[in-house]
Amino acid sequence: MKLVIVDRDGTLNYRRESHIQTPEQWEPIPGALDAVARLNQAGYHVVIAANLSGLGRGLYDMDALNAVHARMHRALAQAGGRIEAVFFCPHAPDEECDCRQPKPGLFEQIGVRYKVDLKQVHAVGGSARNLQAAAAAGCVPHLVLTGDVTGLPAGQPLPPGFPPGVRVHADLAAFVSAFLAEEESAAALAAPGQPPAAVGA
């Protein structure tokens, strides 16, 4: 299975300091929905891995979260895209669970569910904790500059806390353009009769 894992807030949609509690507060980042559609058209399944501690903090309930995600799925469908599943940690920070990022539990759940080798899976997020979790699970980590880090001059290193080997992109659309171009190049260079090289392997 061809799979890409993305964070939600700061990657697919804008982050809110007070958490996204209603469908009206969910606002996609320009180009993000089309980016998911482009991945789908290239044969990729896209899933979300996200900390949603507003549940554990009592800021909203499952009905409210389902309403937010219903709006998200409708908007994606209008753009021709689809999120396969949403894996989330509902716990507050003090609950010491195994699924709250930067722990890799959510990513490991995805690997088990889809029976994939996470070393071949690219993960996109806007925060250090998201990419720490992705890297700890073995994924190839990509940072988008629409989350916690919103500006990074060329050649400047990432702030402390990011795992080594992180690739940086302006946003999800820029990641998809670079990722699909790299995949196309790998396929073109594959020897006749041989499968394409795994992107990022």
C-alpha positions in Angstrom: 0.0 0.0 0.0 1.2 3.5 -0.9 0.6 5.6 2.2 1.3 9.2 3.4 0.7 10.3 7.0 -0.2 14.0 7.7 -0.8 16.0 10.9 -4.1 17.9 11.0 -3.7 21.3 12.7 -0.9 23.4 11.1 -0.6 21.0 8.1 -4.1 20.4 6.6 -5.9 23.3 8.3 -4.9 26.3 10.4 -4.1 25.8 14.0 -6.1 27.6 16.8 -4.7 28.4 20.2 -8.1 27.6 21.8 -8.4 24.3 19.8 -10.9 23.7 17.0 -14.1 23.2 18.8 -16.8 23.7 16.1 -17.0 23.0 12.3 -17.0 26.8 11.6 -13.5 27.0 13.2 -12.0 24.5 10.8 -10.3 26.4 8.0 -8.1 24.6 5.4 -4.7 26.0 4.5 -4.8 27.2 0.9 -3.7 24.4 -1.5 -3.8 21.7 1.2 -7.0 20.0 0.0 -5.9 19.9 -3.6 -2.6 18.5 -2.4 -4.4 15.5 -0.8 -6.3 15.0 -4.0 -3.1 14.9 -6.0 -1.7 12.3 -3.7 -4.9 10.3 -4.1 -4.7 10.6 -7.9 -1.1 9.2 -7.7 -2.4 6.1 -5.9 -1.6 7.2 -2.3 -3.8 6.7 0.7 -3.6 9.6 3.1 -4.3 9.3 6.9 -4.1 11.8 9.7 -2.1 11.3 12.9 -3.0 14.1 15.4 -2.9 15.1 19.1 -6.5 16.2 19.9 -6.2 16.8 23.6 -9.2 19.1 23.6 -11.2 15.9 24.2 -9.3 15.1 27.3 -9.3 18.7 28.5 -13.1 18.7 28.2 -13.2 21.6 25.6 -15.4 19.6 23.2 -16.9 16.1 22.9 -16.9 13.4 20.3 -20.1 14.7 18.7 -18.3 18.1 18.1 -15.2 16.4 16.8 -17.2 14.3 14.4 -18.9 17.4 13.2 -15.5 19.1 12.6 -14.3 16.0 10.7 -17.5 15.8 8.6 -16.9 19.4 7.4 -13.3 18.4 6.6 -14.3 15.3 4.6 -16.9 17.3 2.7 -14.4 20.0 1.8 -11.9 17.3 0.7 -14.5 15.6 -1.4 -15.3 18.9 -3.2 -11.6 19.1 -4.0 -11.5 15.5 -5.3 -9.6 14.2 -2.3 -10.0 11.8 0.5 -8.6 11.2 4.0 -8.6 7.4 4.6 -8.8 7.6 8.4 -8.1 9.9 11.3 -5.9 8.4 14.1 -5.9 10.7 17.1 -4.8 10.9 20.7 -7.7 12.2 22.9 -5.7 12.4 26.1 -4.6 15.4 28.1 -0.9 15.9 28.5 -0.9 14.6 32.1 -2.5 11.3 31.3 0.8 9.7 30.3 -0.6 7.7 27.4 1.5 5.9 24.7 -0.3 7.7 21.8 0.3 11.4 22.6 3.0 12.7 20.3 6.1 12.9 20.6 5.6 9.2 21.5 5.2 7.1 18.3 2.1 5.1 19.4 -0.3 6.7 16.8 2.2 5.9 13.9 2.7 2.4 15.1 -1.1 1.9 15.2 -1.2 3.1 11.5 1.6 0.7 10.6 -0.3 -2.3 12.2 -3.7 -1.3 10.7 -2.4 -1.0 7.2 0.4 -3.6 7.4 3.0 -1.3 6.0 6.7 -0.9 6.7 6.8 2.6 8.2 10.4 3.0 6.9 8.8 3.4 3.5 6.2 5.9 4.7 6.6 9.7 4.5 5.0 11.8 7.3 4.2 15.5 7.1 3.7 17.8 10.1 4.1 21.3 11.4 5.5 20.7 14.8 8.6 19.1 16.4 6.5 16.7 18.5 4.7 15.4 15.5 8.0 14.8 13.6 9.7 13.3 16.6 6.9 10.7 16.8 7.1 10.1 13.1 10.9 9.6 13.1 10.7 7.4 16.3 8.3 5.1 14.4 10.7 4.9 11.4 8.9 7.3 9.0 10.6 9.8 6.7 9.8 13.2 8.4 8.8 16.3 6.5 8.2 19.8 8.1 5.8 22.3 6.6 6.2 25.9 7.5 2.5 26.4 8.3 2.5 25.2 11.9 4.8 26.0 14.8 7.6 27.1 12.4 6.3 29.7 10.0 9.5 31.1 8.6 12.9 29.7 8.0 15.6 31.6 5.9 17.4 29.5 3.4 20.3 27.6 5.0 19.2 28.3 8.6 19.0 25.2 10.8 15.8 24.0 12.3 15.0 25.0 15.9 16.1 22.5 18.6 13.9 19.5 19.1 13.5 18.4 15.5 14.8 14.9 14.6 17.7 14.6 12.1 17.0 14.3 8.4 13.8 16.4 8.4 13.0 17.8 4.9 11.4 21.3 4.9 8.6 22.5 2.6 6.6 25.8 2.5 3.3 23.9 2.9 1.6 20.7 2.1 1.2 21.6 -1.6 4.9 22.2 -1.9 5.6 18.8 -0.2 3.3 17.0 -2.6 5.0 18.7 -5.6 8.5 17.7 -4.5 7.4 14.2 -3.4 5.6 13.3 -6.6 8.5 14.7 -8.7 11.0 12.6 -6.8 8.8 9.5 -7.2 8.5 10.2 -11.0 12.3 10.6 -11.3 12.9 7.3 -9.3 10.5 5.5 -11.6 12.2 6.9 -14.7 15.6 5.8 -13.5 14.5 2.2 -12.6 16.2 -0.4 -14.7 13.9 -2.1 -17.3 12.0 -4.9 -15.7 12.9 -3.7 -12.2 10.4 -2.1 -9.8 10.9 1.7 -9.2 13.2 2.6 -6.3 11.4 3.5 -3.1 11.3 7.2 -2.7 13.3 8.3 0.3 14.6 4.8 1.0 
